[in-house]
Amino acid sequence: GSLKAMVGGRDYAKKGWNRVTKGRQPGSSFKPIVSYGPALETGDYFPWSILRDDKICYNNGKYCPTDSNKVKYIGPVSMADAIKESRNQPAVWLLNEIGVKTGVNFAAKLGIELGPDDRNLAIALGGLTNGVSPLQMARAYGAFANGGTLQDPHSIEKITDSAGKTVYQFKSKAKQVMDPKTAYYVTEIMKGVVSGGTGVKAQISGRTVAGKTGTTQLGLKNVSGGIRDIWFVGYTPEWTAAVWMGYDVTDKNHYVKSGSSQAAALFSKVMAAGLKGHEKLSFPKPESVQDEEQVKAPDAVSGLMANYDPDQPAVELNWTAVAGEGITYNIYRKSNEEAEFKKIAEAADPAHTDFGILPDMTYTYYVTAYDPQTKTEGTPSPQVSVSISTGESPPPDEGTDGGVLPGEPSGEPGGGEETVP
């Protein structure tokens, strides 16, 4: 918890304006604090758990977060890949699943108290009423690095008088604020951000680094492409650091023009110099922790068939059962008028009847197997499509079996950096 270095500005001592303690919008660097961390703490999610990256709106269409990745809205995506590529929708989807209250309470455990106006899904992307300071972010991330222990930041260890008598001695009030497994898993997914994601510029030769980038939109009329805040908050097993870049007053003449890789690069340069000659440590690993290699996801669903029954009317789906105890199935669908797949049902048996169809539409389906014991989702099945015709005969390019058109699921993850209002 001791502060090794603090830079509040080139002349902060003279002007008395310490940027280390000033609140700013953290962007996606807040995702581990309010979304991924608390989800892992519930015990219902793991780094390999499948989240959803779909183009959807929340709060009756009032909040519609977007991805800024090259390939957007790829559907199922693991937590590790979602944070690595800094995808926005999975973080919001996950917070919606665990509940905003869960995220807010977890942030409070890390020393970040959110106000009443922050009880909304926008906090998953760092949309905060009053922002958060670099010091608060360094302290919160330090808990991940310390196996779940939150330290008290301090710069004075002891004060003695002229006679050598101690008149002040720092006494730590550090406390365990999360399961050590949660801290380990958060560290694991943020190591991926640095090793091959949006934070690669934060790498330090010969040392293990975990961290997260953050970017916020400029939000000024008649100015495009600008950025208000850029962040990188990260840690090695030895030290934690938060880097913020921006302007105290942002306007059309004062804004950042490059992304969070600039903050990540500064983190690397300062930390590499500061840690030179320091012993290389390791992150704590709880004995009971599971690694992805120890958890086998269910097999991919095969044999998916679809048949339109005009008498119901409904689409009958059937597939081959996947081996394993307690396996359930997630059914995904999109119409010819929708851009992305949506999960429409869960089934305990290898069959499902879809009554939510409309005439003169084409529906495409795929199915995944889910293991509730390991909380893992299998690879999507090949897709099948069915056209719902009001005529007596099916379209000429589809068979009388209901128009089953197998195909492979599309959409490969693409790199990108997040921006939030």
C-alpha positions in Angstrom: 0.0 0.0 0.0 2.9 2.4 0.2 3.1 5.0 -2.6 6.4 4.6 -4.5 5.8 7.5 -6.8 3.1 10.1 -7.6 3.0 12.6 -10.4 0.1 15.1 -10.2 1.3 17.3 -13.0 4.5 19.1 -14.2 3.8 21.9 -11.8 1.2 20.5 -9.4 3.1 21.5 -6.3 3.2 25.1 -7.4 -0.4 25.3 -8.5 -1.8 22.9 -6.0 -3.7 20.8 -8.5 -3.0 17.1 -8.0 -4.4 15.1 -10.8 -3.6 11.9 -8.9 -6.7 12.6 -6.7 -9.0 14.2 -9.3 -11.9 12.2 -10.7 -12.1 11.4 -14.4 -14.2 9.0 -16.5 -12.3 5.7 -16.5 -13.9 4.1 -19.6 -13.3 0.4 -20.0 -10.6 0.3 -17.3 -13.6 0.1 -14.9 -14.9 -3.2 -16.4 -12.9 -5.4 -14.0 -14.1 -3.4 -11.0 -17.9 -3.4 -11.7 -18.5 -6.2 -14.2 -15.9 -8.9 -14.6 -14.7 -8.9 -11.0 -18.1 -9.2 -9.3 -19.3 -11.8 -11.8 -16.3 -14.0 -11.0 -16.9 -13.4 -7.3 -20.4 -14.9 -7.6 -18.8 -18.3 -8.5 -21.1 -18.6 -11.4 -18.6 -17.4 -14.0 -15.1 -18.2 -15.0 -12.6 -16.8 -17.5 -13.8 -19.3 -20.0 -17.5 -18.7 -19.4 -19.4 -17.7 -22.5 -20.9 -14.2 -22.6 -23.0 -12.5 -25.2 -21.9 -9.9 -27.7 -25.2 -9.0 -29.4 -26.6 -5.7 -30.7 -29.2 -5.2 -28.1 -30.7 -2.3 -26.1 -31.6 -2.2 -22.4 -34.0 -0.3 -20.2 -36.8 -0.4 -22.8 -34.5 0.8 -25.6 -33.1 3.8 -23.7 -29.5 2.4 -23.4 -27.9 0.9 -26.5 -24.2 0.3 -26.0 -22.1 -0.4 -29.1 -18.9 -2.2 -29.9 -16.1 -0.3 -31.7 -14.3 -3.5 -32.8 -13.6 -4.2 -36.5 -15.9 -7.1 -36.3 -18.9 -6.2 -34.2 -21.4 -8.3 -32.3 -20.0 -11.8 -32.7 -22.5 -13.5 -30.5 -21.0 -16.0 -28.0 -17.6 -14.9 -26.7 -15.6 -16.1 -23.7 -15.0 -13.6 -20.8 -11.2 -13.8 -21.5 -11.6 -12.8 -25.1 -14.3 -10.2 -24.4 -11.9 -8.2 -22.1 -8.9 -8.9 -24.3 -10.6 -7.3 -27.3 -12.3 -4.7 -25.0 -15.8 -5.5 -26.3 -18.4 -3.3 -24.7 -21.6 -5.4 -25.1 -20.4 -8.4 -23.1 -19.5 -6.2 -20.2 -22.9 -4.6 -20.1 -24.7 -7.9 -20.7 -22.7 -9.4 -17.8 -23.6 -6.6 -15.4 -27.2 -6.9 -16.4 -27.0 -10.6 -15.6 -25.5 -10.3 -12.2 -27.4 -7.1 -11.3 -26.2 -3.5 -11.0 -26.4 -3.7 -7.2 -23.8 -6.6 -7.3 -21.4 -4.5 -9.3 -21.9 -1.4 -7.2 -21.3 -3.4 -4.0 -18.1 -5.0 -5.4 -16.7 -1.5 -6.3 -17.4 -0.3 -2.8 -15.3 -3.2 -1.4 -12.5 -1.9 -3.6 -12.8 1.6 -2.0 -14.9 3.1 -4.8 -18.2 4.4 -3.6 -20.7 5.1 -6.4 -23.5 7.6 -6.0 -27.2 7.1 -6.4 -27.1 8.3 -10.0 -24.7 5.5 -10.9 -27.3 2.7 -10.4 -27.4 1.9 -14.1 -25.7 -0.3 -16.7 -23.6 2.5 -18.1 -21.1 2.0 -15.2 -20.0 -1.2 -16.9 -18.2 1.0 -19.5 -17.0 3.6 -16.9 -19.9 6.0 -17.4 -19.8 7.5 -13.9 -21.3 10.6 -12.4 -18.2 11.9 -10.7 -15.5 9.8 -12.2 -12.7 8.1 -10.3 -9.1 9.1 -9.6 -5.9 7.4 -10.6 -5.2 6.8 -6.9 -8.5 5.1 -6.5 -7.9 2.9 -9.5 -4.3 2.0 -8.5 -5.7 1.0 -5.0 -8.5 -1.1 -6.5 -6.3 -2.9 -9.0 -3.8 -3.5 -6.2 -6.4 -5.8 -4.6 -6.4 -8.0 -7.7 -2.6 -8.1 -7.5 -2.5 -8.9 -3.8 -4.8 -12.0 -3.9 -7.9 -10.0 -2.9 -6.4 -7.9 -0.1 -7.2 -4.2 -0.2 -4.4 -2.0 1.1 -4.4 1.5 2.5 -2.4 3.9 0.3 0.1 5.8 2.3 3.2 7.9 1.7 4.5 8.3 5.3 5.7 5.2 7.2 7.0 6.9 10.4 7.7 10.3 11.9 10.3 10.7 14.6 11.2 13.9 16.6 14.7 15.3 17.2 15.2 12.9 20.1 14.4 9.9 17.9 11.1 9.3 19.5 8.3 8.0 17.2 5.5 10.4 17.1 3.6 8.6 14.2 3.7 5.1 12.9 1.6 3.9 10.0 -0.7 1.0 10.9 -2.1 -1.0 8.1 -5.9 -1.7 8.0 -5.6 -4.0 5.0 -8.5 -6.4 4.6 -9.6 -9.3 2.4 -12.3 -7.9 0.1 -12.8 -10.8 -2.3 -12.1 -14.5 -2.7 -8.5 -15.1 -3.7 -9.8 -17.1 -6.6 -11.6 -14.0 -7.9 -8.3 -12.0 -7.8 -6.5 -14.8 -9.6 -9.0 -15.1 -12.4 -9.2 -11.3 -12.9 -5.4 -11.3 -13.1 -5.5 -14.1 -15.6 -7.9 -12.4 -18.0 -6.1 -9.1 -17.7 -2.8 -10.7 -18.5 -4.4 -11.5 -21.8 -5.1 -7.8 -22.4 -1.4 -7.1 -22.2 0.0 -10.2 -23.9 -2.2 -9.9 -27.0 -5.1 -7.4 -26.6 -5.6 -3.7 -26.4 -2.8 -3.2 -23.9 0.2 -4.8 -25.6 2.2 -1.5 -25.3 2.2 -2.1 -21.5 4.5 -5.2 -21.8 7.7 -5.1 -19.8 10.5 -7.4 -20.9 11.0 -10.3 -18.5 8.1 -9.4 -16.3 4.5 -10.5 -16.0 2.0 -7.7 -16.5 -1.8 -7.6 -16.2 -4.0 -4.5 -16.8 -6.7 -2.8 -18.7 -7.0 0.1 -21.1 -9.7 2.8 -21.0 -10.9 5.4 -23.4 -13.8 7.9 -23.3 -15.4 9.8 -26.1 -14.8 13.5 -26.7 -18.5 14.3 -26.9 -18.1 17.8 -28.5 -20.2 19.1 -31.3 -18.5 19.6 -34.7 -15.4 17.7 -33.5 -14.9 14.1 -34.6 -12.3 11.5 -33.8 -11.2 13.2 -30.6 -10.8 11.5 -27.1 -11.4 13.0 -23.7 -9.6 10.5 -21.4 -7.2 7.7 -22.0 -6.1 5.2 -19.3 -4.0 2.2 -18.6 -4.2 0.7 -15.1 -2.1 -2.4 -14.5 0.3 -4.3 -12.3 3.2 -6.6 -12.0 3.5 -9.0 -9.0 5.6 -6.2 -7.4 3.9 -2.8 -8.2 0.5 -1.4 -9.4 0.2 1.8 -11.4 -2.5 3.9 -12.9 -1.9 6.2 -15.9 -4.4 8.9 -17.0 -3.8 11.3 -19.9 -6.1 14.2 -20.9 -6.7 17.9 -20.3 -8.1 19.4 -17.1 -10.6 21.4 -19.3 -11.5 19.6 -22.5 -12.6 21.7 -25.4 -12.3 21.9 -29.2 -8.7 23.0 -28.9 -7.7 20.7 -26.0 -8.3 17.0 -26.4 -6.3 13.8 -26.9 -5.9 12.5 -30.4 -4.4 9.1 -29.8 -5.8 6.0 -28.1 -5.0 4.3 -24.8 -1.9 2.6 -26.2 -0.1 5.8 -25.4 -1.0 5.5 -21.7 0.0 1.8 -21.8 3.4 2.7 -23.3 4.0 5.3 -20.5 3.1 2.6 -17.9 5.7 0.3 -19.5 8.4 2.9 -19.6 8.0 4.1 -16.0 7.5 0.7 -14.5 10.4 -0.9 -16.3 12.7 1.8 -15.0 11.3 1.7 -11.5 11.5 -2.1 -11.2 15.0 -2.3 -12.5 17.0 -4.5 -10.1 13.9 -5.6 -8.1 13.4 -9.2 -7.4 10.9 -10.8 -9.9 7.9 -12.2 -7.9 4.9 -14.2 -8.9 1.2 -13.6 -8.5 -0.4 -15.7 -5.7 -2.3 -18.8 -7.0 -4.9 -20.4 -4.7 -4.6 -24.1 -4.3 -8.3 -24.7 -5.2 -8.3 -22.7 -8.4 -9.2 -24.3 -11.7 -7.5 -23.5 -15.0 -9.2 -23.8 -18.3 -7.1 -26.7 -19.3 -8.7 -28.7 -16.4 -12.2 -27.9 -17.5 -13.6 -29.6 -20.6 -16.3 -27.8 -22.4 -19.2 -29.9 -23.8 -19.0 -31.3 -27.3 -20.4 -29.3 -30.2 -24.0 -30.1 -31.0 -24.5 -32.0 -34.2 -27.4 -33.2 -36.3 -29.5 -30.1 -36.0 -32.6 -30.3 -38.1 -35.5 -27.9 -38.4 -39.0 -28.5 -39.8 -41.9 -26.0 -40.2 -45.2 -27.4 -39.0 -48.0 -25.1 -40.5 -50.7 -26.7 -38.4 -49.3 -25.3 -35.1 -47.7 -23.1 -36.6 -44.2 -23.6 -35.3 -40.7 -24.7 -36.1 -39.7 -28.0 -34.7 -36.0 -28.3 -33.8 -34.2 -31.6 -33.1 -30.5 -32.5 -32.7 -28.3 -35.2 -31.4 -27.8 -35.3 -27.6 -24.4 -34.5 -26.2 -22.7 -36.8 -23.8 -22.5 -35.7 -20.1 -24.6 -35.4 -17.0 -26.9 -32.5 -16.6 -26.2 -31.1 -20.1 -28.7 -28.5 -21.2 -29.0 -26.7 -24.6 -29.1 -23.0 -25.6 -31.1 -22.2 -28.7 -30.2 -19.1 -30.8 -32.2 -17.6 -33.6 -32.2 -14.6 -36.0 -34.7 -13.7 -38.7 -33.9 -12.3 -42.1 -34.7 -8.9 -40.7 -32.2 -9.1 -37.8 -28.5 -8.6 -38.0 -27.6 -10.7 -34.9 -28.5 -14.0 -33.2 -30.4 -13.9 -29.9 -30.8 -16.6 -27.4 -34.5 -17.6 -27.4 -34.7 -20.6 -25.1 -33.0 -23.2 -23.0 -33.8 -26.9 -23.3 -33.2 -29.9 -21.1 -33.7 -32.3 -24.0 -32.4 -32.3 -27.6 -35.6 -30.8 -29.0 -37.4 -27.5 -29.0 -40.6 -26.0 -30.5 -40.4 -22.4 -31.6 -43.8 -20.8 -31.6 -42.5 -17.3 -31.9 -42.5 -17.1 -35.6 -44.2 -14.9 -38.2 -45.3 -15.7 -41.8 -43.2 -14.8 -44.8 -40.0 -14.8 -42.7 -36.8 -16.8 -42.8 -35.3 -17.9 -39.5 -31.8 -19.2 -38.9 -30.9 -21.3 -35.8 -28.0 -22.8 -34.0 -27.7 -24.7 -30.8 -24.9 -25.0 -28.1 -24.6 -27.5 -25.3 -24.1 -26.1 -21.8 -22.6 -27.8 -18.7 -24.0 -26.2 -15.5 -21.4 -28.0 -13.3 -18.4 -26.4 -15.1 -20.4 -23.4 -16.4 -19.0 -23.9 -19.9 -20.7 -23.7 -23.3 -19.8 -25.8 -26.2 -19.0 -24.8 -29.8 -22.1 -23.6 -31.8 -23.7 -26.2 -34.0 -23.9 -25.7 -37.8 -26.7 -23.3 -38.6 -30.0 -24.3 -40.2 -32.6 -22.0 -41.9 -36.3 -22.3 -42.3 -38.6 -20.1 -44.5 -42.1 -19.6 -43.2 -44.3 -19.5 -46.4 -48.0 -18.7 -46.5 -48.2 -20.6 -49.8 -49.1 -24.2 -50.3 -45.6 -25.3 -51.4 -42.1 -24.4 -50.2 -39.8 -22.1 -52.1 -38.0 -23.8 -55.1 -34.5 -23.6 -53.5 -35.5 -25.3 -50.3 -36.6 -28.9 -49.7 -39.9 -30.1 -48.5 -38.3 -31.1 -45.2 -38.8 -27.6 -44.0 -35.9 -25.8 -45.7 -32.9 -27.0 -43.7 -29.8 -25.2 -44.9 -26.7 -26.2 -42.9 -23.9 -23.8 -42.6 -21.1 -22.7 -40.3 -21.6 -19.9 -37.8 -19.9 -16.7 -39.0 -18.0 -14.0 -37.2 -14.4 -13.9 -36.1 -13.3 -11.7 -33.2 -11.7 -8.5 -34.3 -9.4 -6.2 -32.3 -10.6 -2.8 -31.3 -10.5 -0.2 -28.6 -13.5 0.9 -26.6 -15.0 4.3 -26.3 -17.9 5.3 -24.0 -19.8 8.5 -23.6 
